[in-house]
Amino acid sequence: MRYVMRSVRADEWPLVRQLRLEALQDPVAPVAFLDSYEAAVARPDAFWQDRAAAAAEGGDVRQFVAESPEGEWVGTVTVLVERPEDDVRFGEAPEMVQGHLVGVFVQPRVRGSGVADALFRAAVDWCWSLSAPRLERVRLYVHEDNPRAAAFYRRFGFVPSGQRTAVPGDAGAWELEYVMEREQG
């Protein structure tokens, strides 16, 4: 089946909410997301409306989805543009302007079909397409106990940076930073 990779639109907030809740019910959600189903399902509609609007308006956040020909969303990834002067969202403050991939989810039934590759290609291509600001690298974090995700990120071209950060609320657990540098040329 062919899927379209595209940005969300502000009016699609119910679908943004639905896919996030589905992701938070995945068996690996505890090591994949810094959120819980219980917390997310309790958030008011205004939260989801703001989230979708922010990811659709062309600012410093962009959410991509994989959409089937029937309009079903089967995967997502979000890019946050980070600047050294911004508040730290997670991990270390960036030393340069960069993209940060978060909220990665692909439905189990389409894993291994190329959907994750296509989502990541859309997200990384968007990062490299920006000229103001020009992004020099893209990063993401992966929980040390999530080898399936780490293997995908390495296969896609991300490399461990050697940086790690403690998982909030989980003493002794670590998130490992992976990076992709902009190719010079």
VMD Tcl script that builds the backbone (N, CA, C; Angstrom):
set m [mol new atoms 555]
animate dup $m
set s [atomselect $m all]
$s set {name element resname resid chain x y z} {
  {N N MET 1 A 0.850 -1.177 0.000}
  {CA C MET 1 A 0.000 0.000 0.000}
  {C C MET 1 A 0.896 1.241 0.000}
  {N N ARG 2 A 0.462 2.249 -0.692}
  {CA C ARG 2 A 1.216 3.502 -0.759}
  {C C ARG 2 A 0.666 4.492 0.259}
  {N N TYR 3 A 1.573 5.093 0.993}
  {CA C TYR 3 A 1.209 6.089 1.993}
  {C C TYR 3 A 1.768 7.436 1.585}
  {N N VAL 4 A 1.063 8.480 1.962}
  {CA C VAL 4 A 1.509 9.848 1.712}
  {C C VAL 4 A 2.081 10.384 3.016}
  {N N MET 5 A 3.262 11.002 2.932}
  {CA C MET 5 A 3.856 11.665 4.093}
  {C C MET 5 A 3.547 13.148 3.958}
  {N N ARG 6 A 2.937 13.698 4.998}
  {CA C ARG 6 A 2.567 15.108 4.926}
  {C C ARG 6 A 2.496 15.707 6.320}
  {N N SER 7 A 2.450 17.029 6.363}
  {CA C SER 7 A 2.302 17.753 7.619}
  {C C SER 7 A 0.837 17.718 8.063}
  {N N VAL 8 A 0.639 17.777 9.363}
  {CA C VAL 8 A -0.725 17.854 9.870}
  {C C VAL 8 A -1.282 19.248 9.618}
  {N N ARG 9 A -2.596 19.335 9.625}
  {CA C ARG 9 A -3.288 20.621 9.538}
  {C C ARG 9 A -3.937 20.907 10.892}
  {N N ALA 10 A -4.097 22.167 11.201}
  {CA C ALA 10 A -4.610 22.572 12.507}
  {C C ALA 10 A -5.964 21.938 12.818}
  {N N ASP 11 A -6.828 21.809 11.809}
  {CA C ASP 11 A -8.172 21.275 12.065}
  {C C ASP 11 A -8.179 19.757 12.270}
  {N N GLU 12 A -7.029 19.129 12.164}
  {CA C GLU 12 A -6.945 17.679 12.333}
  {C C GLU 12 A -6.604 17.274 13.761}
  {N N TRP 13 A -6.810 18.175 14.702}
  {CA C TRP 13 A -6.453 17.880 16.088}
  {C C TRP 13 A -7.090 16.597 16.630}
  {N N PRO 14 A -8.331 16.223 16.244}
  {CA C PRO 14 A -8.845 14.949 16.768}
  {C C PRO 14 A -8.004 13.754 16.319}
  {N N LEU 15 A -7.493 13.809 15.084}
  {CA C LEU 15 A -6.638 12.727 14.603}
  {C C LEU 15 A -5.272 12.748 15.276}
  {N N VAL 16 A -4.744 13.952 15.551}
  {CA C VAL 16 A -3.485 14.075 16.295}
  {C C VAL 16 A -3.648 13.410 17.655}
  {N N ARG 17 A -4.741 13.712 18.321}
  {CA C ARG 17 A -5.031 13.129 19.637}
  {C C ARG 17 A -5.165 11.616 19.541}
  {N N GLN 18 A -5.948 11.151 18.583}
  {CA C GLN 18 A -6.203 9.712 18.428}
  {C C GLN 18 A -4.907 8.938 18.201}
  {N N LEU 19 A -4.039 9.434 17.319}
  {CA C LEU 19 A -2.798 8.720 17.024}
  {C C LEU 19 A -1.863 8.736 18.232}
  {N N ARG 20 A -1.824 9.858 18.960}
  {CA C ARG 20 A -0.979 9.917 20.160}
  {C C ARG 20 A -1.466 8.934 21.217}
  {N N LEU 21 A -2.768 8.859 21.418}
  {CA C LEU 21 A -3.303 7.914 22.394}
  {C C LEU 21 A -3.010 6.476 21.981}
  {N N GLU 22 A -3.093 6.200 20.698}
  {CA C GLU 22 A -2.746 4.870 20.207}
  {C C GLU 22 A -1.279 4.572 20.478}
  {N N ALA 23 A -0.407 5.542 20.208}
  {CA C ALA 23 A 1.026 5.356 20.452}
  {C C ALA 23 A 1.306 5.072 21.920}
  {N N LEU 24 A 0.601 5.757 22.800}
  {CA C LEU 24 A 0.833 5.597 24.233}
  {C C LEU 24 A 0.302 4.277 24.779}
  {N N GLN 25 A -0.439 3.523 23.961}
  {CA C GLN 25 A -0.895 2.192 24.345}
  {C C GLN 25 A 0.001 1.093 23.797}
  {N N ASP 26 A 0.984 1.465 22.986}
  {CA C ASP 26 A 1.925 0.496 22.433}
  {C C ASP 26 A 2.725 -0.139 23.575}
  {N N PRO 27 A 3.060 -1.416 23.484}
  {CA C PRO 27 A 3.822 -2.064 24.566}
  {C C PRO 27 A 5.161 -1.383 24.895}
  {N N VAL 28 A 5.793 -0.712 23.935}
  {CA C VAL 28 A 7.072 -0.058 24.234}
  {C C VAL 28 A 6.905 1.406 24.653}
  {N N ALA 29 A 5.678 1.864 24.792}
  {CA C ALA 29 A 5.435 3.263 25.154}
  {C C ALA 29 A 6.198 3.713 26.405}
  {N N PRO 30 A 6.299 2.883 27.446}
  {CA C PRO 30 A 7.015 3.357 28.638}
  {C C PRO 30 A 8.481 3.737 28.385}
  {N N VAL 31 A 9.122 3.134 27.384}
  {CA C VAL 31 A 10.510 3.513 27.080}
  {C C VAL 31 A 10.604 4.369 25.820}
  {N N ALA 32 A 9.483 4.606 25.161}
  {CA C ALA 32 A 9.509 5.393 23.923}
  {C C ALA 32 A 9.021 6.823 24.111}
  {N N PHE 33 A 8.214 7.074 25.119}
  {CA C PHE 33 A 7.608 8.393 25.284}
  {C C PHE 33 A 7.747 8.876 26.722}
  {N N LEU 34 A 7.883 10.171 26.868}
  {CA C LEU 34 A 7.911 10.784 28.201}
  {C C LEU 34 A 6.508 11.270 28.543}
  {N N ASP 35 A 5.550 10.392 28.364}
  {CA C ASP 35 A 4.145 10.711 28.552}
  {C C ASP 35 A 3.448 9.401 28.869}
  {N N SER 36 A 2.244 9.477 29.368}
  {CA C SER 36 A 1.468 8.271 29.636}
  {C C SER 36 A 0.084 8.413 29.014}
  {N N TYR 37 A -0.522 7.281 28.763}
  {CA C TYR 37 A -1.872 7.279 28.226}
  {C C TYR 37 A -2.822 7.992 29.185}
  {N N GLU 38 A -2.689 7.703 30.475}
  {CA C GLU 38 A -3.584 8.289 31.472}
  {C C GLU 38 A -3.498 9.817 31.471}
  {N N ALA 39 A -2.285 10.348 31.388}
  {CA C ALA 39 A -2.120 11.810 31.366}
  {C C ALA 39 A -2.670 12.396 30.066}
  {N N ALA 40 A -2.369 11.731 28.946}
  {CA C ALA 40 A -2.785 12.264 27.643}
  {C C ALA 40 A -4.295 12.238 27.461}
  {N N VAL 41 A -4.942 11.171 27.866}
  {CA C VAL 41 A -6.389 11.061 27.676}
  {C C VAL 41 A -7.138 12.082 28.539}
  {N N ALA 42 A -6.522 12.535 29.611}
  {CA C ALA 42 A -7.168 13.509 30.490}
  {C C ALA 42 A -7.018 14.954 30.006}
  {N N ARG 43 A -6.178 15.190 29.006}
  {CA C ARG 43 A -5.967 16.558 28.527}
  {C C ARG 43 A -7.205 17.064 27.789}
  {N N PRO 44 A -7.528 18.350 27.973}
  {CA C PRO 44 A -8.718 18.913 27.317}
  {C C PRO 44 A -8.505 19.090 25.810}
  {N N ASP 45 A -9.591 19.236 25.096}
  {CA C ASP 45 A -9.523 19.441 23.646}
  {C C ASP 45 A -8.631 20.626 23.286}
  {N N ALA 46 A -8.649 21.679 24.097}
  {CA C ALA 46 A -7.835 22.867 23.806}
  {C C ALA 46 A -6.346 22.518 23.718}
  {N N PHE 47 A -5.889 21.577 24.531}
  {CA C PHE 47 A -4.489 21.140 24.463}
  {C C PHE 47 A -4.187 20.578 23.080}
  {N N TRP 48 A -5.049 19.687 22.589}
  {CA C TRP 48 A -4.836 19.031 21.300}
  {C C TRP 48 A -5.001 20.024 20.148}
  {N N GLN 49 A -5.912 20.956 20.284}
  {CA C GLN 49 A -6.079 21.993 19.264}
  {C C GLN 49 A -4.825 22.844 19.163}
  {N N ASP 50 A -4.277 23.262 20.304}
  {CA C ASP 50 A -3.043 24.060 20.304}
  {C C ASP 50 A -1.873 23.265 19.742}
  {N N ARG 51 A -1.802 22.006 20.118}
  {CA C ARG 51 A -0.697 21.156 19.649}
  {C C ARG 51 A -0.736 21.008 18.128}
  {N N ALA 52 A -1.909 20.726 17.589}
  {CA C ALA 52 A -2.027 20.568 16.135}
  {C C ALA 52 A -1.749 21.881 15.416}
  {N N ALA 53 A -2.254 22.980 15.947}
  {CA C ALA 53 A -2.025 24.286 15.318}
  {C C ALA 53 A -0.540 24.623 15.302}
  {N N ALA 54 A 0.141 24.391 16.400}
  {CA C ALA 54 A 1.575 24.694 16.470}
  {C C ALA 54 A 2.376 23.850 15.485}
  {N N ALA 55 A 1.964 22.610 15.284}
  {CA C ALA 55 A 2.695 21.701 14.397}
  {C C ALA 55 A 2.343 21.902 12.931}
  {N N ALA 56 A 1.372 22.750 12.658}
  {CA C ALA 56 A 0.897 22.937 11.288}
  {C C ALA 56 A 1.191 24.326 10.733}
  {N N GLU 57 A 1.515 25.268 11.573}
  {CA C GLU 57 A 1.595 26.655 11.144}
  {C C GLU 57 A 2.915 27.063 10.505}
  {N N GLY 58 A 3.850 26.162 10.441}
  {CA C GLY 58 A 5.101 26.506 9.773}
  {C C GLY 58 A 6.099 27.226 10.644}
  {N N GLY 59 A 5.966 27.132 11.956}
  {CA C GLY 59 A 6.921 27.743 12.863}
  {C C GLY 59 A 8.058 26.790 13.170}
  {N N ASP 60 A 8.364 26.664 14.443}
  {CA C ASP 60 A 9.484 25.843 14.887}
  {C C ASP 60 A 9.098 24.409 15.243}
  {N N VAL 61 A 7.894 24.017 14.893}
  {CA C VAL 61 A 7.429 22.648 15.119}
  {C C VAL 61 A 6.732 22.187 13.850}
  {N N ARG 62 A 6.993 20.942 13.466}
  {CA C ARG 62 A 6.291 20.370 12.311}
  {C C ARG 62 A 6.029 18.899 12.599}
  {N N GLN 63 A 4.768 18.496 12.537}
  {CA C GLN 63 A 4.409 17.094 12.719}
  {C C GLN 63 A 4.074 16.496 11.366}
  {N N PHE 64 A 4.717 15.374 11.072}
  {CA C PHE 64 A 4.462 14.633 9.842}
  {C C PHE 64 A 3.681 13.372 10.171}
  {N N VAL 65 A 2.786 12.996 9.264}
  {CA C VAL 65 A 2.034 11.757 9.411}
  {C C VAL 65 A 2.139 10.961 8.120}
  {N N ALA 66 A 1.994 9.654 8.281}
  {CA C ALA 66 A 1.874 8.745 7.136}
  {C C ALA 66 A 0.392 8.444 6.999}
  {N N GLU 67 A -0.160 8.771 5.833}
  {CA C GLU 67 A -1.598 8.645 5.608}
  {C C GLU 67 A -1.866 7.648 4.483}
  {N N SER 68 A -2.799 6.742 4.731}
  {CA C SER 68 A -3.183 5.756 3.719}
  {C C SER 68 A -4.067 6.424 2.668}
  {N N PRO 69 A -4.282 5.766 1.524}
  {CA C PRO 69 A -5.201 6.324 0.524}
  {C C PRO 69 A -6.618 6.541 1.064}
  {N N GLU 70 A -6.987 5.794 2.097}
  {CA C GLU 70 A -8.320 5.948 2.711}
  {C C GLU 70 A -8.352 7.033 3.788}
  {N N GLY 71 A -7.224 7.684 4.024}
  {CA C GLY 71 A -7.170 8.750 5.017}
  {C C GLY 71 A -6.797 8.311 6.418}
  {N N GLU 72 A -6.438 7.048 6.603}
  {CA C GLU 72 A -6.033 6.556 7.924}
  {C C GLU 72 A -4.583 6.937 8.212}
  {N N TRP 73 A -4.326 7.415 9.409}
  {CA C TRP 73 A -2.967 7.747 9.830}
  {C C TRP 73 A -2.344 6.514 10.469}
  {N N VAL 74 A -1.168 6.118 9.971}
  {CA C VAL 74 A -0.511 4.905 10.474}
  {C C VAL 74 A 0.843 5.189 11.115}
  {N N GLY 75 A 1.280 6.436 11.114}
  {CA C GLY 75 A 2.550 6.763 11.744}
  {C C GLY 75 A 2.748 8.253 11.828}
  {N N THR 76 A 3.704 8.649 12.670}
  {CA C THR 76 A 3.973 10.067 12.865}
  {C C THR 76 A 5.383 10.289 13.401}
  {N N VAL 77 A 5.898 11.474 13.158}
  {CA C VAL 77 A 7.127 11.978 13.759}
  {C C VAL 77 A 7.001 13.498 13.802}
  {N N THR 78 A 7.521 14.098 14.852}
  {CA C THR 78 A 7.472 15.549 15.011}
  {C C THR 78 A 8.885 16.095 15.071}
  {N N VAL 79 A 9.097 17.252 14.451}
  {CA C VAL 79 A 10.389 17.943 14.492}
  {C C VAL 79 A 10.222 19.223 15.298}
  {N N LEU 80 A 11.110 19.418 16.260}
  {CA C LEU 80 A 11.206 20.668 17.010}
  {C C LEU 80 A 12.483 21.362 16.569}
  {N N VAL 81 A 12.417 22.627 16.201}
  {CA C VAL 81 A 13.626 23.382 15.896}
  {C C VAL 81 A 14.142 23.939 17.216}
  {N N GLU 82 A 15.402 23.648 17.514}
  {CA C GLU 82 A 16.022 24.091 18.760}
  {C C GLU 82 A 17.143 25.086 18.468}
  {N N ARG 83 A 17.213 26.088 19.318}
  {CA C ARG 83 A 18.273 27.098 19.226}
  {C C ARG 83 A 19.010 27.152 20.562}
  {N N PRO 84 A 20.276 27.539 20.557}
  {CA C PRO 84 A 21.014 27.615 21.823}
  {C C PRO 84 A 20.350 28.512 22.862}
  {N N GLU 85 A 19.652 29.545 22.432}
  {CA C GLU 85 A 19.039 30.477 23.380}
  {C C GLU 85 A 17.677 30.006 23.904}
  {N N ASP 86 A 17.142 28.911 23.372}
  {CA C ASP 86 A 15.845 28.397 23.809}
  {C C ASP 86 A 15.955 27.724 25.172}
  {N N ASP 87 A 14.808 27.596 25.826}
  {CA C ASP 87 A 14.758 26.777 27.035}
  {C C ASP 87 A 15.063 25.335 26.644}
  {N N VAL 88 A 15.726 24.624 27.513}
  {CA C VAL 88 A 16.046 23.222 27.251}
  {C C VAL 88 A 14.758 22.410 27.367}
  {N N ARG 89 A 14.413 21.693 26.297}
  {CA C ARG 89 A 13.217 20.853 26.315}
  {C C ARG 89 A 13.535 19.487 26.898}
  {N N PHE 90 A 14.698 18.982 26.529}
  {CA C PHE 90 A 15.098 17.652 26.970}
  {C C PHE 90 A 16.587 17.523 26.712}
  {N N GLY 91 A 17.297 16.927 27.637}
  {CA C GLY 91 A 18.728 16.744 27.438}
  {C C GLY 91 A 19.477 18.048 27.612}
  {N N GLU 92 A 20.523 18.199 26.852}
  {CA C GLU 92 A 21.385 19.368 26.925}
  {C C GLU 92 A 20.904 20.467 25.996}
  {N N ALA 93 A 21.212 21.712 26.356}
  {CA C ALA 93 A 20.929 22.830 25.464}
  {C C ALA 93 A 21.790 22.651 24.213}
  {N N PRO 94 A 21.222 22.891 23.048}
  {CA C PRO 94 A 22.017 22.706 21.828}
  {C C PRO 94 A 23.086 23.790 21.689}
  {N N GLU 95 A 24.192 23.415 21.080}
  {CA C GLU 95 A 25.264 24.368 20.806}
  {C C GLU 95 A 25.060 25.068 19.473}
  {N N MET 96 A 24.146 24.565 18.676}
  {CA C MET 96 A 23.864 25.109 17.352}
  {C C MET 96 A 22.373 24.991 17.074}
  {N N VAL 97 A 21.917 25.635 16.024}
  {CA C VAL 97 A 20.525 25.477 15.612}
  {C C VAL 97 A 20.386 24.071 15.027}
  {N N GLN 98 A 19.390 23.348 15.509}
  {CA C GLN 98 A 19.240 21.953 15.085}
  {C C GLN 98 A 17.789 21.532 15.152}
  {N N GLY 99 A 17.504 20.418 14.507}
  {CA C GLY 99 A 16.202 19.784 14.620}
  {C C GLY 99 A 16.255 18.714 15.684}
  {N N HIS 100 A 15.128 18.458 16.301}
  {CA C HIS 100 A 15.021 17.420 17.323}
  {C C HIS 100 A 13.778 16.600 16.995}
  {N N LEU 101 A 13.968 15.338 16.648}
  {CA C LEU 101 A 12.854 14.460 16.310}
  {C C LEU 101 A 12.278 13.850 17.585}
  {N N VAL 102 A 10.964 13.927 17.721}
  {CA C VAL 102 A 10.269 13.391 18.894}
  {C C VAL 102 A 8.967 12.731 18.443}
  {N N GLY 103 A 8.350 12.014 19.371}
  {CA C GLY 103 A 7.013 11.474 19.124}
  {C C GLY 103 A 6.941 10.481 17.980}
  {N N VAL 104 A 7.981 9.687 17.796}
  {CA C VAL 104 A 8.016 8.719 16.691}
  {C C VAL 104 A 7.096 7.547 17.011}
  {N N PHE 105 A 6.195 7.258 16.077}
  {CA C PHE 105 A 5.315 6.107 16.242}
  {C C PHE 105 A 4.875 5.607 14.877}
  {N N VAL 106 A 4.933 4.291 14.706}
  {CA C VAL 106 A 4.401 3.618 13.520}
  {C C VAL 106 A 3.570 2.447 14.033}
  {N N GLN 107 A 2.368 2.320 13.516}
  {CA C GLN 107 A 1.495 1.223 13.949}
  {C C GLN 107 A 2.209 -0.118 13.729}
  {N N PRO 108 A 2.058 -1.036 14.675}
  {CA C PRO 108 A 2.734 -2.331 14.554}
  {C C PRO 108 A 2.464 -3.055 13.240}
  {N N ARG 109 A 1.249 -2.948 12.717}
  {CA C ARG 109 A 0.909 -3.701 11.502}
  {C C ARG 109 A 1.620 -3.202 10.253}
  {N N VAL 110 A 2.203 -1.983 10.293}
  {CA C VAL 110 A 2.921 -1.478 9.114}
  {C C VAL 110 A 4.423 -1.344 9.363}
  {N N ARG 111 A 4.876 -1.784 10.536}
  {CA C ARG 111 A 6.317 -1.748 10.800}
  {C C ARG 111 A 7.022 -2.688 9.827}
  {N N GLY 112 A 8.168 -2.251 9.350}
  {CA C GLY 112 A 8.926 -3.037 8.383}
  {C C GLY 112 A 8.486 -2.828 6.949}
  {N N SER 113 A 7.507 -1.950 6.723}
  {CA C SER 113 A 6.974 -1.722 5.372}
  {C C SER 113 A 7.604 -0.519 4.680}
  {N N GLY 114 A 8.473 0.217 5.382}
  {CA C GLY 114 A 9.064 1.425 4.814}
  {C C GLY 114 A 8.412 2.711 5.288}
  {N N VAL 115 A 7.335 2.604 6.075}
  {CA C VAL 115 A 6.647 3.804 6.556}
  {C C VAL 115 A 7.576 4.637 7.433}
  {N N ALA 116 A 8.289 4.006 8.365}
  {CA C ALA 116 A 9.197 4.758 9.247}
  {C C ALA 116 A 10.282 5.459 8.429}
  {N N ASP 117 A 10.832 4.764 7.442}
  {CA C ASP 117 A 11.851 5.387 6.574}
  {C C ASP 117 A 11.280 6.613 5.870}
  {N N ALA 118 A 10.072 6.483 5.338}
  {CA C ALA 118 A 9.465 7.596 4.608}
  {C C ALA 118 A 9.153 8.766 5.542}
  {N N LEU 119 A 8.682 8.481 6.744}
  {CA C LEU 119 A 8.432 9.548 7.719}
  {C C LEU 119 A 9.730 10.269 8.080}
  {N N PHE 120 A 10.766 9.499 8.348}
  {CA C PHE 120 A 12.050 10.107 8.697}
  {C C PHE 120 A 12.622 10.894 7.529}
  {N N ARG 121 A 12.457 10.388 6.316}
  {CA C ARG 121 A 12.954 11.122 5.144}
  {C C ARG 121 A 12.221 12.455 5.047}
  {N N ALA 122 A 10.905 12.467 5.227}
  {CA C ALA 122 A 10.141 13.715 5.174}
  {C C ALA 122 A 10.613 14.687 6.252}
  {N N ALA 123 A 10.817 14.188 7.473}
  {CA C ALA 123 A 11.228 15.051 8.584}
  {C C ALA 123 A 12.634 15.606 8.369}
  {N N VAL 124 A 13.570 14.745 8.000}
  {CA C VAL 124 A 14.952 15.197 7.798}
  {C C VAL 124 A 15.044 16.116 6.585}
  {N N ASP 125 A 14.354 15.792 5.501}
  {CA C ASP 125 A 14.353 16.679 4.333}
  {C C ASP 125 A 13.808 18.058 4.701}
  {N N TRP 126 A 12.752 18.095 5.525}
  {CA C TRP 126 A 12.212 19.384 5.970}
  {C C TRP 126 A 13.274 20.154 6.748}
  {N N CYS 127 A 13.978 19.458 7.635}
  {CA C CYS 127 A 15.050 20.119 8.403}
  {C C CYS 127 A 16.085 20.741 7.471}
  {N N TRP 128 A 16.522 19.985 6.484}
  {CA C TRP 128 A 17.564 20.491 5.584}
  {C C TRP 128 A 17.029 21.560 4.645}
  {N N SER 129 A 15.716 21.619 4.444}
  {CA C SER 129 A 15.142 22.621 3.539}
  {C C SER 129 A 15.059 24.009 4.165}
  {N N LEU 130 A 15.124 24.075 5.477}
  {CA C LEU 130 A 15.008 25.372 6.150}
  {C C LEU 130 A 16.231 26.237 5.858}
  {N N SER 131 A 15.979 27.500 5.563}
  {CA C SER 131 A 17.096 28.423 5.349}
  {C C SER 131 A 17.175 29.471 6.448}
  {N N ALA 132 A 16.090 29.714 7.137}
  {CA C ALA 132 A 16.086 30.673 8.242}
  {C C ALA 132 A 15.217 30.116 9.356}
  {N N PRO 133 A 15.787 29.376 10.270}
  {CA C PRO 133 A 17.217 29.153 10.455}
  {C C PRO 133 A 17.709 27.950 9.643}
  {N N ARG 134 A 18.971 27.963 9.326}
  {CA C ARG 134 A 19.617 26.823 8.666}
  {C C ARG 134 A 20.021 25.832 9.762}
  {N N LEU 135 A 19.530 24.621 9.647}
  {CA C LEU 135 A 19.848 23.601 10.651}
  {C C LEU 135 A 21.136 22.875 10.267}
  {N N GLU 136 A 21.991 22.689 11.245}
  {CA C GLU 136 A 23.280 22.029 11.001}
  {C C GLU 136 A 23.274 20.558 11.380}
  {N N ARG 137 A 22.309 20.184 12.196}
  {CA C ARG 137 A 22.191 18.769 12.553}
  {C C ARG 137 A 20.788 18.491 13.046}
  {N N VAL 138 A 20.482 17.206 13.106}
  {CA C VAL 138 A 19.214 16.726 13.640}
  {C C VAL 138 A 19.572 15.724 14.735}
  {N N ARG 139 A 18.847 15.802 15.845}
  {CA C ARG 139 A 19.103 14.858 16.922}
  {C C ARG 139 A 17.809 14.209 17.368}
  {N N LEU 140 A 17.963 13.153 18.121}
  {CA C LEU 140 A 16.854 12.481 18.774}
  {C C LEU 140 A 17.419 11.746 19.972}
  {N N TYR 141 A 16.550 11.353 20.845}
  {CA C TYR 141 A 16.947 10.557 22.008}
  {C C TYR 141 A 16.221 9.230 21.950}
  {N N VAL 142 A 16.912 8.194 22.406}
  {CA C VAL 142 A 16.312 6.865 22.472}
  {C C VAL 142 A 16.656 6.271 23.833}
  {N N HIS 143 A 15.665 5.679 24.470}
  {CA C HIS 143 A 15.861 5.046 25.766}
  {C C HIS 143 A 16.841 3.891 25.605}
  {N N GLU 144 A 17.707 3.737 26.580}
  {CA C GLU 144 A 18.707 2.673 26.528}
  {C C GLU 144 A 18.088 1.283 26.430}
  {N N ASP 145 A 16.837 1.126 26.833}
  {CA C ASP 145 A 16.147 -0.167 26.766}
  {C C ASP 145 A 15.222 -0.275 25.566}
  {N N ASN 146 A 15.513 0.469 24.507}
  {CA C ASN 146 A 14.689 0.421 23.294}
  {C C ASN 146 A 15.591 0.090 22.092}
  {N N PRO 147 A 16.139 -1.131 22.051}
  {CA C PRO 147 A 17.088 -1.484 20.986}
  {C C PRO 147 A 16.476 -1.507 19.590}
  {N N ARG 148 A 15.195 -1.814 19.486}
  {CA C ARG 148 A 14.560 -1.829 18.156}
  {C C ARG 148 A 14.610 -0.437 17.538}
  {N N ALA 149 A 14.257 0.577 18.315}
  {CA C ALA 149 A 14.298 1.948 17.810}
  {C C ALA 149 A 15.736 2.365 17.519}
  {N N ALA 150 A 16.658 2.052 18.420}
  {CA C ALA 150 A 18.063 2.421 18.211}
  {C C ALA 150 A 18.604 1.809 16.921}
  {N N ALA 151 A 18.242 0.576 16.639}
  {CA C ALA 151 A 18.705 -0.079 15.411}
  {C C ALA 151 A 18.160 0.639 14.173}
  {N N PHE 152 A 16.892 1.033 14.222}
  {CA C PHE 152 A 16.323 1.770 13.095}
  {C C PHE 152 A 17.058 3.099 12.897}
  {N N TYR 153 A 17.277 3.838 13.971}
  {CA C TYR 153 A 17.932 5.140 13.856}
  {C C TYR 153 A 19.332 4.995 13.262}
  {N N ARG 154 A 20.069 3.985 13.704}
  {CA C ARG 154 A 21.411 3.756 13.135}
  {C C ARG 154 A 21.307 3.396 11.647}
  {N N ARG 155 A 20.390 2.533 11.312}
  {CA C ARG 155 A 20.229 2.142 9.910}
  {C C ARG 155 A 19.872 3.344 9.043}
  {N N PHE 156 A 19.105 4.280 9.598}
  {CA C PHE 156 A 18.706 5.463 8.840}
  {C C PHE 156 A 19.846 6.458 8.681}
  {N N GLY 157 A 20.884 6.350 9.502}
  {CA C GLY 157 A 22.032 7.244 9.367}
  {C C GLY 157 A 22.354 8.072 10.593}
  {N N PHE 158 A 21.584 7.908 11.660}
  {CA C PHE 158 A 21.899 8.590 12.920}
  {C C PHE 158 A 23.012 7.817 13.624}
  {N N VAL 159 A 23.872 8.544 14.309}
  {CA C VAL 159 A 24.961 7.916 15.051}
  {C C VAL 159 A 24.914 8.381 16.498}
  {N N PRO 160 A 25.318 7.495 17.418}
  {CA C PRO 160 A 25.356 7.912 18.821}
  {C C PRO 160 A 26.369 9.051 18.995}
  {N N SER 161 A 25.974 10.076 19.737}
  {CA C SER 161 A 26.875 11.209 19.967}
  {C C SER 161 A 27.755 10.993 21.187}
  {N N GLY 162 A 27.388 10.038 22.024}
  {CA C GLY 162 A 28.088 9.837 23.286}
  {C C GLY 162 A 27.443 10.598 24.432}
  {N N GLN 163 A 26.476 11.463 24.118}
  {CA C GLN 163 A 25.757 12.208 25.148}
  {C C GLN 163 A 24.573 11.372 25.634}
  {N N ARG 164 A 24.263 11.538 26.878}
  {CA C ARG 164 A 23.095 10.878 27.444}
  {C C ARG 164 A 22.490 11.799 28.490}
  {N N THR 165 A 21.230 11.561 28.786}
  {CA C THR 165 A 20.540 12.348 29.796}
  {C C THR 165 A 19.637 11.420 30.597}
  {N N ALA 166 A 19.471 11.735 31.844}
  {CA C ALA 166 A 18.627 10.919 32.715}
  {C C ALA 166 A 17.176 11.020 32.269}
  {N N VAL 167 A 16.475 9.923 32.391}
  {CA C VAL 167 A 15.049 9.900 32.073}
  {C C VAL 167 A 14.297 10.544 33.237}
  {N N PRO 168 A 13.534 11.590 32.977}
  {CA C PRO 168 A 12.786 12.225 34.067}
  {C C PRO 168 A 11.867 11.232 34.779}
  {N N GLY 169 A 11.962 11.187 36.090}
  {CA C GLY 169 A 11.098 10.327 36.878}
  {C C GLY 169 A 11.495 8.863 36.910}
  {N N ASP 170 A 12.650 8.511 36.331}
  {CA C ASP 170 A 13.080 7.110 36.298}
  {C C ASP 170 A 14.558 7.051 36.671}
  {N N ALA 171 A 14.836 7.155 37.943}
  {CA C ALA 171 A 16.219 7.179 38.420}
  {C C ALA 171 A 16.998 5.977 37.897}
  {N N GLY 172 A 18.161 6.250 37.356}
  {CA C GLY 172 A 19.028 5.196 36.853}
  {C C GLY 172 A 18.822 4.843 35.398}
  {N N ALA 173 A 17.790 5.370 34.754}
  {CA C ALA 173 A 17.545 5.089 33.331}
  {C C ALA 173 A 18.088 6.240 32.495}
  {N N TRP 174 A 18.525 5.916 31.297}
  {CA C TRP 174 A 19.165 6.917 30.433}
  {C C TRP 174 A 18.536 6.969 29.057}
  {N N GLU 175 A 18.485 8.171 28.516}
  {CA C GLU 175 A 18.152 8.409 27.112}
  {C C GLU 175 A 19.469 8.727 26.424}
  {N N LEU 176 A 19.718 8.084 25.297}
  {CA C LEU 176 A 20.958 8.259 24.541}
  {C C LEU 176 A 20.699 9.154 23.341}
  {N N GLU 177 A 21.584 10.126 23.134}
  {CA C GLU 177 A 21.424 11.046 22.010}
  {C C GLU 177 A 22.041 10.431 20.747}
  {N N TYR 178 A 21.273 10.520 19.651}
  {CA C TYR 178 A 21.752 10.137 18.323}
  {C C TYR 178 A 21.669 11.391 17.454}
  {N N VAL 179 A 22.633 11.558 16.542}
  {CA C VAL 179 A 22.662 12.753 15.719}
  {C C VAL 179 A 22.909 12.407 14.240}
  {N N MET 180 A 22.471 13.323 13.408}
  {CA C MET 180 A 22.771 13.293 11.970}
  {C C MET 180 A 23.240 14.695 11.625}
  {N N GLU 181 A 24.448 14.796 11.119}
  {CA C GLU 181 A 25.014 16.093 10.746}
  {C C GLU 181 A 24.620 16.425 9.308}
  {N N ARG 182 A 24.472 17.712 9.043}
  {CA C ARG 182 A 24.221 18.155 7.674}
  {C C ARG 182 A 25.462 17.848 6.835}
  {N N GLU 183 A 25.233 17.282 5.663}
  {CA C GLU 183 A 26.355 17.031 4.762}
  {C C GLU 183 A 26.865 18.350 4.210}
  {N N GLN 184 A 28.160 18.492 4.196}
  {CA C GLN 184 A 28.767 19.708 3.647}
  {C C GLN 184 A 28.820 19.608 2.126}
  {N N GLY 185 A 28.597 20.717 1.500}
  {CA C GLY 185 A 28.691 20.674 0.040}
  {C C GLY 185 A 27.699 21.526 -0.655}
}
mol reanalyze $m
mol bondsrecalc $m
mol representation Tube
mol addrep $m
